[in-house]
Amino acid sequence: MDKGHSNVQRQNGVALWRQIADRIRTSIANGDYDATGKVPPEMALAAEFGVNRHTVRSALAALAQEGIVRPMQGRGTLIERKERLTFPIRRRTRFIEGIGDQAREKEGLLLHSAEEPASAELAARLQVPEGASVIRLEIVRKADGRAVARSTAWFPAERFRGLEQAYRDSGSITAAFGKLGLSDYLRAATEITATHADSGDLADLKLSPGAIVLVTRALNTDTEGVPVQYAITRFAADRVQFTIEN
């Protein structure tokens, strides 16, 4: 293992167990433990990170809650082999088409919808007047029953009246657009960052404190370049990886 991973910061505001969980998660993703299929023993990890075994135990418990590792009596802590879904970001980015045959069942669940005035930022993104009515959808997307992403998406209300019901009926933004007369739309921009899961992620994606999420901020337009959707989507980083396609 890269010993650079051993450095944990005791005064950076992030709990030691969370830092250690992040480093173990990264090592698992990098294949550092593939030879054994297990993470090192608690005592070895405690020595590596310069902490006590209780702190390591807390980190491993968080990873177990996420489903990344599984403690086995007398065998140590096993790595759960769950392949990450590859999600392409391309000119036409679609969740169901992007996941493709990697999952047998794909579904989008509408948790909440509302009509509200556009903030200054939303107005600029969607090219509508500030205060103009926009539709907001809160969605959780699942693949084979496992939650992989949660989204907040906004749409110009004047153009997409009835979008909420169209989405409830189909579970697909593309299908809902089609029902309302928009047959095609394009990805104009995508920004990607990473952060720790917030309380909404913990609840909706079934993550544990300290888990990492990949956050996309995406703008979709119609074929004439007129914005039709702005969305902030939070993906469970241990369940999804991105490929950027031109």
N, C-alpha and C positions, 0 to 999 in steps of 0.2 A: 504494500500500500504506500502511496505517496505520503511521506511523513509531514508534508505541509498541511495535511488535513488535521493534524493533531492540535494545532493552535486554536484554543478557544479563548474568547475575550471575556474576562471576568467583570469588566466595568463598561460594557457597551449597551446595557439596557435589555439585552436578550438573555433569557434564562439559560444557564449552562446546559440543562437537559435538552432544551430546544436546539441549541447550537450542535450538540452531539448527535441528536436525531437527524438534523440536516446533513451532517457529514457522513453518517452511516448510510442515509438514503442515497446520497451522491455516490458513495463507494459501491453500493449495490447496483445503481444504474450504470456505473462504469465497468462493472464486471469484476471488481477487485476480489470478491469472495467466491467466484465461480468454481474454483478448484475444489472447494469443500461443500458448497451449497448452504453454508451456515455463516453467520457473523461470528467473529472471534468471541471467546468466553468473556463474561463480565469482568473478570479480574484483568484480562489482557487489555480490554477497552479502557478500563479505569486507569491503568498504567499509561496507556497511550495518550489519553486526554488529560491526565493529571488531576483526576477527580475521584470521588469515592464511588463505591459500587452502587450505592443508592441512587446517585445521579444517573449512572449508566442504566440502571434498572428502569428509571422513569422514562428515559429516552426510548428504550426498547419497548416499554409498555405502550407508548404513543404510536410507535411504528406497528405494533401488533394490532392496535385499534384501527389503524388505517388498512390493515390486511397485507402489509408489506412483509412482515415476518411472523413466525408462529413458534412460541416456546414449546418444546417437547421434553417432557420429564426424562432425564437421563441421556438426552441426545443433544442438548443445547438449543440454540435459537435458529430455526430453519428459515431460509428465504423462500417466500411464496412466489412461485413463478407465474406471474400474470402479465402477459404481453401487453405492452402499451399499444393503443390504437394509433395509427398514423393518419393524421388529418391534414389534407392538402389545402394550402391557401393559394388560390389561383384567381384568374380573371372572373370565373364564375364559381364562387365558393358556396357550397351547399352542404349542410350537415349530413343529411341522409345519403346523398350521392358520395360525399367525401368519405364516410365510413364504409360505404359499399358492402362487400361480402365479408368484411372483418367481423361483423356481428350479424346474427340471424334476425334479431329484433331491434328496431330503432324506433324510439318514440320521443315526442316532445310534449311535456305536460305544462299547461298554462296554470301558473300559481295565482296570478293576479293580473288585472287589467284596470286601466284608468285613463280618463281623458283629462289633460292638464295644460296650462299655459307653458309655452316654450321659454326656457331660461335664455339668457343672452348667449351662452355657449351652444345650446341646442339650436337656437335660431340661426347661428352662424353655420353650424354643421349642416343643417337641413335646408338652409337658404330660404327661411320663412321669416316673417316679421317677429320680433321679440314679443312674447305674449300670445302669439298665434296658437291655436289649439293643436296639440299633438296627442297621439295615442301611445300609451306606454304598456308594454307587455313584459311580465316577469315569467321566465320560462326555465324549466329544468329539462335537459336532454339526457336520455338514457340509451345505453347499448347493451343488449342482452340483460336488461334489468338493473344494470349498474349505472348510477349517475356519473356522468363524465363532465358535464358543463352546466353552468347556470348563467342566464343572460338577462339583461335589461335592454330592451330595444324600443326605440321611438320612431314614429311614422307621422307624416303630415296628415292630420285628421280630415282636412277638407278633401283630400284625394282618396283616402282609404277608409271611409266610413263603412262600418260593418266588419272591419278586419278582425276584431276580437272573436266574433262568432265563427268567421271563416277559419280562423286558426284552431278554435276549439273542435270544429268539425273534422279537420284534417291532420292536426298535429304537425303541420309543415308551413313554414313561411312562404316557400315557393308556391305551394298549392293555394294558400290563402291569397297571395298576389294574383295568381291566375284566375281565381274566382272573381276578383275585383277588376279584372281587365288588364293586368300587367303580365305579359307573357314572358318577359325576359328582364334580367337586371344584372349589373356588373359590379364587381368589387373595385372601388375607386382608391381606397387606402386602407391599410391595416397597420396599427401600432401594437407592438408586443412587449410586455414587461413581465416580471415575476415578482411575487410577494408572498408573505405568509397568509394562510387562510384566515378570513375574518369569521365572525359568528354566523353569518348567513351561509358561508361555505361549509362550516362544520355541520350545520343543520341539514342543508339541502343536498350536499355532496357526500355526507356521512364521513367527514374527515376528522382527524384529531388535531388538537392544538399543536402548532408547529409545522403542519403540512404546508407544502408549497403549491401555489396555484399560478398558472400562466394566464395573464390577462390580455385580451385583445380588445382594441378599440377600432371598430370597423365602420366604414361608410360605404353603402351601396347606392348606386344610381341606376336610373333607367338607361336605355341605349342612347338617349339624347344628352346624357350627362346631368340630368336633374336628380338631386338626392331623393331617395325614397325610404331609406332606413339608416339610422345610426344605432349601433349596438355596442355595449360593453359586455364581454363574455369572459367568464372565469372558468378555466379548465383545470381539473385535478392533474397536477404535473406527473404523477406516477401512473396515470392512466392514458395519457394522450401525449403524442409528440407531433410537432408540426413539420411539414415540408413546404418550402416556398417554391412555387412553380410560376414561370413567366408565361 
